[in-house]
Every structure is written in structure tokens, then in C-alpha cells.
Amino acid sequence: MTLDNPLQIDEIIHGRWIITINAQRHIHENHAIAIDQGKIVDIDNSNAIQGRYQAHKVTRLDDHALIPGLINAHTHASMSLMRGLGDDLPLMSWLQDHIWPAESKWVNRDFIRQGTGLAIAEMIRSGTTAFNDMYFFPDVTAAIASTAGLRATVGLIVLDFPSVWANDWQEYIDMGLTVHDQFRSDHLVNTAFAPHAPYSVSNDPLHRVRVLADELEIPIHIHVHETQDEIEQGLQNYGSRPLHRLDEIGLLTPGLLAVHMAHLQDEEIEHFSKTGAHVIHCPQSNMKLASGFCPVQKLIDNSVNVALGTDGAASNNDLDMLAEMQSAAMLGKAVAGDASAVSAETALAMATINGARALGISEVTGSLEIGKAADITAINLNEPETQPLYNPVSQIVYAADRRQVTDVWCNGNRLLQGRILQTLDIDEIKAGTASWQQKISM
């Protein structure tokens, strides 16, 4: 096409840098992204794009880096309403004495609706375009995410004990299958089985989950080896470490998303690498709960796909993937004893394409490439905190703040413009949050 006969498209976004996270890790300067019907149709220098296309909307972000929308590969979105509840406690004390009692008393459909809205507002404002959730009432979470225009993989939670969502593991699975059927045609919503953890789910439901996950071709999302106490419980109750038990059940497959993995032996890493399973690293939550340290560089050296998650805001206490990238890179170096471990480029890949691979959506999102969905985050690097600038990827990971995220698109739809949410009512979210804080504080 030429200026005399330009192709009509929806939008052109010009950026100072386009950080593609493609296989070659291309970084383009003074380029533009052409978008039509929710997909990236071209990436080229700005003059070339202007010559080929006429867009209904043109956005110029000359001080910005455009990166793939960030993917939060593990969270409990609606637990944002418990942010700050029971801080500074170890995991089991935090769960048993504070979180589980609060859940028993307060969690209902309105709690999930309000909490998910709060979480999605925070995630969009920090550049996230997709998240993988594990919590009660996944149908509500899915509906809120879809309405807000955000990608979500919602966990079909499974537990041995009763909750407000289900009475026993058979009912958890039945309820989950209903949710899966309800959203199977929603292009923004996927599902994953989400047995909570080896210490809270026994063998029979895990066997059933494995069979159903294979039949439905959906992932399995589970906390594994989060604490040393979990491992000791596994040895006492089942005579084996939890990871070995999951392997015996047949769960270590390319469909497994093993969250935390903070206590691993070298032989476990070596075996895990052969299964094609994925690790979801949550560094800030692990540090705050003093749960342990995931050996990220060892996993990478063994060709394990490691993605990044925030965990819930009740144990982090935020859903900020920019901060999580910085923590992952710095903690990874400290754990490995090697300043070159978990580089800035690696951390950004963990928060984008690695998360997409783990969730099975890498053909759709996770990198900025022609044919993929226009899931894009714009970060203003022309701020004092990110100047002078020698390497935009390093600056994003080590220096940028989520308040520098100005614009976000998901599937070509603008979710954030100039720091203003486009699909959510921030005043309504704040009012609902304040109401729940008052209830929970009573």
C-alpha cells in the first residue's frame, strides 16, 4: 500500500522503543504497531507504517517503551480485599489463624465481585493484560475480567474440605466443570483445574483432576513445595515429598503449573525438566512469608519454563508485576550467587512470553508479533527516575515504577489511557472496597 491507497485499519501506536520479546528479542526504535480487529497486523518504522495505513486512531507515545502486556501467572484476585490482614506471619499461621477464618466468615459472591474489580483495576494500572487466578466463585471472577476486557485463566478450585463454594471434592469438580462450560466460548477467558496444594487435596481428587484435565486439554494449577513444613507433612502423611507424590499420580506433564517451588533438590529439578511442566515464581510473597527461595537460575539452566506471579495481595501486598520483575531478578542473583543470573531480559520474558507458554496462550499473546493479539503496555521512560537511559529493558526491570504505565491495550481495546481506566469505574471500586473494609474490620 502507498499514501495514494493506504489500507484502512483501527489504530496505529507509535513508540520510542518496541520491545517485542520475540524469539530474536528484537528491540525497535522509532517504530509503530499497526492494529486491526484486535490483532497486530504490522510492525515497522513509523514512516513506513504511516505510508501503508490510514488508521481511525493514531496514538503517539514518543517517550515510551511498548512491551507485551504483562502476564500475572499466579494470583488470588479477590483476596485484594484482605490486603494487610495478618501481616508479618509465617504461611500456616497466616492461613489458619487469619485468612481461613476470614474467608469462612466473609467470602460470598459480592466479596468476589468487589475484590476482583479492585484487583483488575490495580493490574491494569500496572500494565497487566492477563492473569491466572485461583479462588472461590471463579464464574464471578471470569465475568468481571471479561467485562473489563482483561484476559483471565480462572482456576476450577478443588479442596478436600467444604467451603462456601462446594461441600466436597466431587462437588468442587462438578462446579468447576459447569464454569468451564459457561465460558468456553469467551475469547478472553480460559480455565484451569486448580487443586489448592498437596496438603489440602488427597489422592482421589488429584487422580480425577488429571483425567479431566487430559480430556478437556486445560492446565492444572497447584501450589507445590512452598514451605518446608509442606514437605514434612507430605513425608509424614504420604511417605514421600509432595513433588514425588504428584509425579506418581501422573501430574508432572506439560499441563502442570507448579507454583512457588521454593524447596527443591537438584535431582528434583533434573527430573522436573524432563516432564515439560512449568514453574510459577512468586518472589515477593515467598520473601514476605519467609517461605523459601525458588532456585530460578538452576531451573532455567535445566530448560524449565519459569513464569512470574504476584500471588494474592493478601500475602504480597500488591499485584505489581513491574516490582515482581525487579524482585525476581535481584533475588535470583542472590540465590545463585551470580550477578549475571536472572538478567533483566530474562525477568521481562518471565513476565510475558513465559507466562503465556505456561497458560497455553503463547500463540495469542506474550510477545509483540504480527498475527498476535494487540496486548500492549506503554511505559513512559522519560521520567527522572528512569533517566539517563542506556538500555530500555534494564531500565524497565530495575528502575521503572508502575506509575509510569500510562496506556494499556488488551485485544486491541484500550483499557488504560493516560493513567485513566477506560472499562472500570474507579469511584465505584473505591466505594465498594471501603464498604468491605468496614465489614471486615468490625
C-alpha positions in Angstrom: 0.0 0.0 0.0 1.1 3.6 -0.6 -0.1 7.0 0.6 -2.3 7.0 -2.5 -4.0 3.8 -1.5 -3.5 3.2 2.3 -5.1 0.2 4.0 -7.8 1.2 6.5 -7.1 -0.1 10.0 -8.2 0.6 13.5 -5.2 2.1 15.2 -1.5 2.9 14.9 0.6 3.2 18.0 4.0 5.0 17.7 6.6 4.3 20.3 10.2 5.3 21.1 11.0 1.7 21.6 9.1 -1.5 20.8 10.4 -4.4 22.9 9.0 -7.4 21.1 10.1 -10.4 23.3 10.0 -12.4 20.1 12.4 -15.3 19.6 15.1 -13.0 18.5 14.4 -10.5 21.3 14.2 -7.6 18.8 14.1 -4.1 20.1 13.0 -1.5 17.6 13.5 2.3 17.9 11.1 4.8 16.5 8.7 2.2 15.2 5.0 1.8 15.2 2.5 -1.0 15.7 -0.5 -1.3 13.3 -3.6 -2.8 14.8 -6.8 -4.1 13.2 -9.6 -6.1 14.6 -7.7 -6.7 17.8 -4.6 -8.1 16.2 -1.2 -6.7 15.3 -1.0 -6.5 11.5 2.3 -4.8 11.1 5.4 -3.6 13.0 7.8 -1.3 11.2 9.5 2.1 11.4 7.0 4.9 11.9 7.3 6.4 8.4 6.7 3.1 6.7 3.6 2.4 8.8 2.3 5.9 8.1 2.8 5.2 4.4 1.0 1.9 4.4 -2.0 2.5 6.6 -4.7 5.0 7.4 -6.0 4.5 11.0 -9.1 5.5 12.7 -7.0 6.4 15.7 -3.3 7.3 15.9 -1.5 7.3 19.3 1.9 8.8 19.7 4.0 7.8 22.6 7.4 9.2 21.8 8.8 8.9 25.3 7.5 5.3 25.8 8.6 1.7 25.6 5.9 -0.5 24.2 6.1 -4.0 25.7 3.8 -7.1 25.6 1.1 -6.8 28.2 2.3 -8.4 31.4 1.0 -11.8 32.5 0.4 -12.4 36.2 0.7 -16.2 36.1 -0.5 -16.8 39.7 -2.8 -14.7 41.9 -5.9 -14.8 44.1 -7.5 -11.7 42.7 -10.4 -11.1 45.1 -8.1 -11.6 48.1 -7.2 -7.9 47.5 -9.9 -7.1 50.0 -7.7 -8.9 52.6 -4.7 -6.8 51.7 -2.8 -6.1 55.0 -4.8 -8.7 57.0 -2.5 -10.7 59.2 0.8 -9.3 58.0 4.2 -10.5 59.3 3.3 -14.1 60.0 4.5 -17.4 58.6 2.4 -19.1 56.0 0.5 -21.6 58.1 -0.2 -19.2 61.0 -1.3 -16.6 58.4 -3.6 -19.1 56.7 -5.0 -21.0 59.7 -5.4 -18.1 62.2 -6.4 -15.2 59.9 -7.1 -16.0 56.2 -9.2 -19.1 56.5 -11.4 -17.7 59.4 -11.9 -14.5 57.4 -12.8 -16.5 54.3 -15.3 -18.6 56.2 -17.0 -15.5 57.6 -16.9 -13.1 54.7 -16.4 -14.7 51.3 -19.5 -14.7 49.1 -20.3 -13.6 45.5 -20.3 -9.9 46.3 -16.9 -10.2 48.0 -15.5 -11.9 44.9 -17.1 -9.3 42.7 -15.8 -6.3 44.6 -12.4 -7.9 45.3 -11.9 -8.9 41.7 -12.8 -5.4 40.5 -10.3 -3.9 42.8 -7.6 -6.4 41.7 -8.3 -5.8 38.0 -8.1 -2.1 38.4 -4.7 -2.5 40.1 -3.4 -4.9 37.5 -4.4 -2.8 34.5 -2.8 0.3 36.1 0.4 -1.6 36.5 0.5 -3.0 32.9 -1.1 -6.5 33.3 -3.3 -7.7 30.5 -3.7 -11.4 31.6 -3.9 -13.2 34.9 -4.2 -16.7 36.2 -6.5 -16.9 39.2 -7.2 -19.5 41.9 -10.1 -18.7 44.2 -13.7 -19.4 45.0 -16.6 -18.4 42.7 -14.4 -18.5 39.5 -17.5 -17.7 37.5 -17.7 -14.3 39.1 -14.0 -13.6 38.5 -14.4 -14.7 34.9 -17.4 -12.4 34.3 -15.7 -9.4 35.8 -12.5 -9.9 33.9 -14.3 -10.4 30.6 -16.4 -7.3 31.1 -13.3 -5.2 32.0 -11.6 -6.6 28.8 -8.8 -8.4 30.6 -7.6 -12.0 29.8 -8.2 -14.4 32.6 -7.5 -18.1 33.2 -9.8 -18.9 36.1 -9.0 -21.8 38.4 -11.5 -24.5 38.9 -10.6 -24.9 42.6 -10.5 -28.3 44.3 -10.2 -28.9 48.1 -10.8 -31.8 50.4 -12.8 -29.7 52.9 -16.1 -27.8 52.5 -16.2 -24.1 51.7 -18.8 -21.5 50.6 -18.2 -22.8 47.0 -18.6 -26.5 47.5 -19.1 -29.2 50.1 -16.6 -32.0 49.0 -14.1 -32.6 46.2 -16.7 -34.2 43.9 -18.8 -31.1 44.1 -15.8 -28.8 43.6 -15.1 -30.7 40.4 -18.7 -30.6 39.2 -19.0 -26.9 39.9 -15.7 -26.3 38.0 -16.9 -28.2 35.0 -20.0 -26.0 34.9 -17.8 -22.9 34.9 -15.7 -24.4 32.2 -18.8 -24.9 30.0 -20.1 -21.5 30.8 -17.1 -19.6 29.5 -15.8 -22.0 26.8 -16.8 -19.6 24.0 -15.5 -16.4 25.7 -12.3 -15.4 23.8 -10.8 -13.7 26.9 -11.5 -16.4 29.4 -9.8 -19.8 29.8 -10.0 -22.3 32.6 -7.5 -24.5 34.6 -8.1 -27.0 37.2 -6.8 -25.6 40.5 -6.3 -28.2 43.3 -5.1 -26.0 46.1 -2.0 -27.8 47.3 -0.8 -31.4 48.1 -1.5 -30.9 51.8 -5.1 -29.8 51.1 -6.1 -32.2 48.3 -5.9 -36.0 48.7 -5.1 -38.6 46.0 -8.6 -39.4 44.8 -9.4 -35.9 43.6 -6.0 -35.4 42.2 -6.4 -38.6 40.1 -9.8 -37.3 38.9 -8.3 -33.9 38.0 -5.6 -35.5 36.0 -8.1 -37.5 33.9 -10.4 -34.5 33.3 -7.5 -32.1 32.5 -6.3 -34.5 29.8 -9.8 -34.8 28.4 -10.5 -31.1 28.3 -6.9 -30.1 27.4 -6.7 -27.5 30.1 -3.8 -26.9 32.6 -3.5 -27.9 36.2 -2.5 -25.0 38.6 -1.3 -26.0 42.1 0.9 -24.7 44.9 3.9 -27.1 45.3 6.9 -27.1 47.7 6.0 -23.6 49.0 7.3 -24.3 52.5 9.5 -26.9 54.3 6.5 -27.6 56.5 4.5 -28.7 53.5 7.3 -31.2 52.6 7.4 -32.6 56.1 3.6 -33.0 56.1 4.0 -34.9 52.8 6.6 -37.2 54.2 4.5 -37.9 57.3 1.2 -38.4 55.6 2.1 -40.0 52.3 5.7 -41.2 52.8 7.1 -39.1 50.1 7.9 -35.5 49.1 4.9 -33.7 47.5 6.5 -33.4 44.1 7.3 -37.1 44.0 3.7 -37.9 45.0 2.3 -35.7 42.2 4.6 -37.5 39.8 3.3 -40.9 40.9 -0.2 -39.7 40.2 0.8 -38.6 36.8 0.5 -34.8 37.2 4.0 -33.9 36.1 3.1 -33.1 32.5 3.4 -30.0 30.1 0.0 -29.0 31.5 1.2 -28.6 35.1 1.8 -25.1 36.6 3.7 -25.7 39.8 3.5 -22.5 41.9 6.3 -21.4 44.3 8.7 -24.4 44.1 10.8 -22.9 46.9 12.3 -26.1 48.2 13.9 -28.3 45.5 16.6 -30.8 45.4 18.9 -31.0 42.4 17.6 -34.3 41.3 14.0 -33.0 41.5 15.0 -30.1 39.2 16.6 -32.5 36.8 13.6 -34.8 36.7 11.1 -31.9 36.5 12.9 -30.5 33.5 12.2 -33.7 31.6 8.4 -33.5 32.1 7.7 -30.2 30.3 5.9 -28.8 33.4 6.1 -25.1 34.3 7.2 -23.2 37.4 5.4 -20.1 38.6 7.7 -18.0 40.7 6.3 -15.6 43.3 9.3 -13.9 44.8 7.7 -11.2 46.9 5.2 -13.4 48.5 7.8 -16.0 49.3 10.1 -13.4 50.9 7.2 -11.8 52.9 6.1 -15.1 54.3 9.7 -16.4 54.7 8.6 -19.5 52.8 11.9 -20.1 51.0 13.7 -19.3 47.8 13.0 -20.7 44.3 16.2 -21.7 42.6 15.2 -19.8 39.4 18.6 -19.9 37.6 19.0 -23.6 38.2 15.6 -24.2 36.7 16.4 -22.1 33.7 19.7 -23.8 33.3 17.8 -27.1 33.1 15.4 -25.7 30.4 12.4 -25.3 32.7 9.9 -22.6 31.7 9.7 -20.2 34.6 6.9 -17.7 34.7 6.1 -14.9 37.2 3.2 -14.3 39.5 2.4 -11.9 42.3 0.4 -14.3 44.5 -2.6 -12.6 46.1 -2.5 -9.0 47.5 -3.1 -10.6 51.0 0.4 -12.0 51.0 2.4 -9.7 48.8 0.8 -7.0 49.3 0.3 -5.8 45.7 -0.3 -7.0 42.2 2.5 -5.0 40.7 4.3 -7.1 38.0 7.0 -4.4 37.4 8.0 -4.7 41.1 7.8 -8.5 40.8 10.2 -8.5 37.9 12.7 -6.5 39.8 12.4 -8.8 42.8 12.8 -11.9 40.6 16.0 -10.5 39.0 17.6 -9.4 42.2 16.6 -12.4 44.3 17.6 -14.7 41.5 21.1 -13.3 41.6 21.4 -13.6 45.4 20.2 -17.2 45.4 22.5 -18.2 42.6 25.4 -16.2 44.0 25.9 -14.8 40.5 25.3 -11.2 39.4 24.7 -12.4 35.8 21.8 -14.8 36.9 18.2 -13.9 36.0 19.0 -11.0 33.8 16.7 -8.1 33.1 15.8 -9.6 29.7 15.1 -13.0 31.5 12.8 -11.3 34.1 10.8 -9.5 31.4 10.4 -12.8 29.5 9.2 -14.4 32.7 6.5 -11.8 33.0 5.4 -12.0 29.4 6.1 -14.9 26.9 7.0 -17.4 29.6 3.6 -16.8 31.3 1.8 -17.2 28.0 3.6 -20.5 27.4 2.6 -21.7 30.9 -1.0 -20.8 30.3 -1.1 -22.3 26.9 -1.8 -18.9 25.2 1.6 -18.2 23.6 0.1 -18.3 20.1 -2.2 -15.4 21.1 -0.2 -13.2 23.4 3.1 -12.8 25.3 5.1 -11.0 22.6 4.6 -8.2 20.1 4.5 -10.0 16.7 2.4 -9.8 13.6 -0.7 -12.0 13.9 -0.8 -12.0 17.7 -3.4 -10.1 19.8 -2.6 -6.4 20.4 -1.9 -6.8 24.2 0.3 -3.9 24.8 1.7 -1.9 27.8 3.2 1.5 27.4 5.7 2.7 29.9 6.9 6.3 30.0 10.7 6.2 30.4 11.2 10.0 30.1 10.9 10.5 33.9 13.7 11.5 36.3 13.6 8.0 37.8 14.4 6.3 34.5 17.0 8.8 33.2 19.6 8.7 31.8 18.7 5.7 29.7 21.2 3.3 28.2 19.2 0.1 28.0 15.4 0.3 28.0 14.9 -3.3 29.2 17.2 -2.8 32.2 15.5 0.5 33.0 12.1 -1.2 32.9 13.1 -4.0 35.2 15.4 -2.2 37.6 14.2 1.4 37.8 10.7 1.9 36.4 7.6 2.3 38.6 4.1 1.2 37.8 3.0 4.8 37.9 5.0 5.2 34.7 2.5 2.8 33.0 0.3 5.3 31.1 -1.6 3.2 28.5 -2.7 -0.4 28.2 -4.4 -2.3 25.4 -5.8 -5.9 25.5 -7.0 -7.5 22.3 -6.7 -4.1 20.7 -9.1 -2.4 23.2 -7.8 0.5 25.3 -8.1 -0.4 29.0 -6.0 2.5 30.3 -5.4 5.9 28.7 -3.2 8.5 30.3 -3.5 6.6 33.6 -7.3 6.7 33.4 -9.2 3.4 33.5 -11.5 3.0 30.4 -13.6 0.0 31.3 -13.9 0.2 35.1 -15.5 2.8 37.4 -12.7 3.7 39.9 -15.0 5.6 42.2 -17.4 2.6 42.4 -14.5 0.3 43.1 -13.2 2.5 45.9 -16.6 2.8 47.5 -17.1 -0.9 47.4 -13.7 -1.5 48.9 -14.3 0.9 51.7 -17.6 -0.9 52.5 -15.9 -4.3 52.7 -13.1 -2.9 54.8 -15.6 -1.6 57.3 -17.3 -5.0 57.5 -14.1 -7.0 57.9 -12.7 -4.6 60.5 -15.7 -5.0 62.8 
